[in-house]
């Protein structure tokens, strides 16, 4: 809400200062010689703020969206370790599509138009049929630009409000849940054992038994693996938090055997390439094993879904699955809720047995009830 203050200058003249407070932002103020001008500016600015069209004078009229993106790529992207290339690709699309616009011209409606163009753009890849970007992909593009806007608001003071905050995100499809059946799992493990890659079988077993991501497994170093306690420390995870990976049963046995063989190789990585300087490349051998096992529509990341699905089917709660997979909230693991129906039914059954007596059957009916039944017959 705008507030107009009457001020008397040293020379005796009167001026009017307008101050508009925006929640979470630095107050906006401007001084006028006439109260009429102050009232008009206040009304106009409040409308522009409400519609997401207000920008500071200098930055809004002198800088373009391309300038904002270039500065963000130069200053902020180097701080992002894992998704730097992906975010830069997203931002370059926005720069190419509407980077010519002045910041003051970047409104929610124009961003929505660009969003619709993005939804209608084709994906890259060797597809037999023409494919368009999915709502999930478009949301990632929008999130990248939204973070750049937020940085310009909070740190550069080029904007007062993030215009992307008022643009509706496309509705995403239900998350994919693809897990190996018992037969597929056995065929895949057999194919991995027969693979020319000496690590493939161990890697797949670790993925299935722990639910770890591909990058987490491949970047494991021996100094992070405790073969005595059966634990591995993950220092670089997707959500940038450390977590421990439990190693038990077959996976732990395989890693112990691998550690004995690794003494002959000077490397810090558990699954190192031949020179020991970096993790090995697994893609070719993984696809070959999938073909040999006759499994379709399955990605390496689906091993993580398989581990979560097996946990759910063996009675693990959603909170326990989230803890194992390293999710911060239960929202990500709700996709496995339907697989634990039998476990949930068992919980409800135990509760009912605790608070209700068993219903009377033919042999346990009270004697009076039996006599009434005999009389009616």
Secondary structure, DSSP 8 states (H G I E B T S, - for coil): -EEEEEEE-TTS-EEEEEEE--TTS--EEEEESSHHHHHHHHHHHHHHHHTT----HHHHHH-BHHHHHHHHHHHTGGG-SSSHHHHHHHHHHHHHHHTTSBGGG--HHHHHHHHHHHHTSB--S--SS--B--HHHHHHHHHHHHHHHHHIIIII-S-SS-GGGGS--------------HHHHHHHHHHHHTSS-SSHHHHHHHHHHH---HHHHHT-BGGGEETTTTEEEESS-TTS--EEEE--HHHHHHHHHHHHHHTTS--SBTTB-TTSSSB---HHHHHHHHHHHT--S--TTHHHHHHHHHHHHTT--HHHHHHHHT-SSSGGGGGGGGGGHHHHHHHHHHHHHHHS-----TTTS-HHHHHHHHHH-
